Amino acid sequence: MKKPLRVFVLALLASVLVHLAMLGSGLLPDAVIELPPDQALRKIDVKMQALALDAPAPPAVPTARLLPAGPAPGTVSHHPAAKKRKPKREASGPQARADRAQDKQADTTAEMADASQPAAESSKTTEASAATAEHVAAKAEKHAKAEEASTPVASSTDKATGYLYPASTLHRFPARAKLGYQTFYNGAMVGSGGLDWQHDGQRYTLEIRFNPLVGGNLRYLSQGSLDKHGLQPDSLQAWRGSDAKESARFDHAASVLHFGEQGDKEVALRAGAQDVFSLAFQLGLKGGQLGSAPLQITTGKKVYDYPMTPSGETDYDTGSGKIRVIVFRAKGEDDITEFWLAPDFSNLPVRISRIDKSKRVELRAVLINVDGTEQWRLPARPMTRNNR
C-alpha cells in the first residue's frame, strides 16, 4: 500500500473511532425526528366541540300476542241479565200459572241479552282490528327507517372549497362507529386496517385491526367504562395472529397500572389515564379539552406522560376531496404520536400515526360509518389501460 493511501486509511479509522467514543459518551446529539412536509399545520380556525354521547338503541320489546275476541273455547258466557231458572212445577192452579209467566219473562230477557252480545263482541273485534292495523303500520314505518339508516349514503363535497361533509350533520358522539383504513409504513401502503367502536351507555369496546399484506395480523382490544369524565379504560390487549402479546390492566381500586409483554410491570395509576387507542376517542368525546397537564398513556409495552393539546389545523387530503382536521401531536422522548380528528365527522380519528427514529406507521381512513349509516367512502379509482 502506498504511503499517501495508508495515511488516509489510518486517518479515516481514527476519525471513526473518535466519533464512536463521543457517541458512547453522549456528547453527540441524538437523531432528530423530522415530520414529513405534508404535516405542516396552520392556525386553528375550526373549533372542536365536546359531544354528548348518542344513546344506544333500546332493546327490542316483545310484541304482545293479540287474543281472539269473545270467550275462550270451552268456557261459558253468562250475561248478568240471565236468571237462574226455577224448576218447572207440574202442579196446576194460580201458583203454577204465575210461575210459568215469570219463567217466560226471564226467557225473553235472556234472549234479548244474547241478541245484543254479538253486536258488542263485533264492536270489540273492530276495535282490536284497528289496533292491530295501527301496530302493523308503526312496525312497517320503524322497519323502513331502519332500512334507510343502514343504506349507504354518499357524502357531499363543497365544489368551491373541495371539502367533504357528511350526508347529514352529526351533532353527537356515536353509539357505534366503524372506520376502514389503509396502513402505511414509511410512506408505502402495506395493508389495510379497521376500527370498531361501540358503547351501551355504561361500557365501551374499541377494537383496532392491522392487516398487513405480508406478516401476521395485529389486533388490539380496549375495554372500559363510561362516566361523566368520559372513557375510563379497564384493559388493553394485543394479539399477533392468535398469540397474545403486550397488555395493560388498569386497577382503579388499587391505583396500579399493570403492563408489559407478560403484564408483570407496574406503575402508580394516575387519574385520567388512557391507553393509546382510547385516548383518540376521549379527545373526540371531550372536544380535545383534556387540560394542559401531561396524561398518563400506555401502549401496553410502555407508559408515557403526554401533554395532549391541539397542535394545529390541516386538511386530510384523500385525493378525492379534503376533510378538515384538528391535529393532536404528542412528543415523547424518541417518538411522536398524532391523532387527526375530524370535527365534521363526530370528531372521529381519520388518521393516526406513530413516528420514531426508524419508522413511520400510519392509518389513513378510507371509510367512515356512523351508527349504521355510511357517511363517507373513498371512491374506487378507475382502472386505466395502457395504450400501445
Summary of the structure (lengths in Angstrom):
residues: 388
radius of gyration: 37.0
end to end distance: 56.5
largest distance: 163.0
contacts: 981
relative contact order: 0.14
helix: 24%
strand: 36%
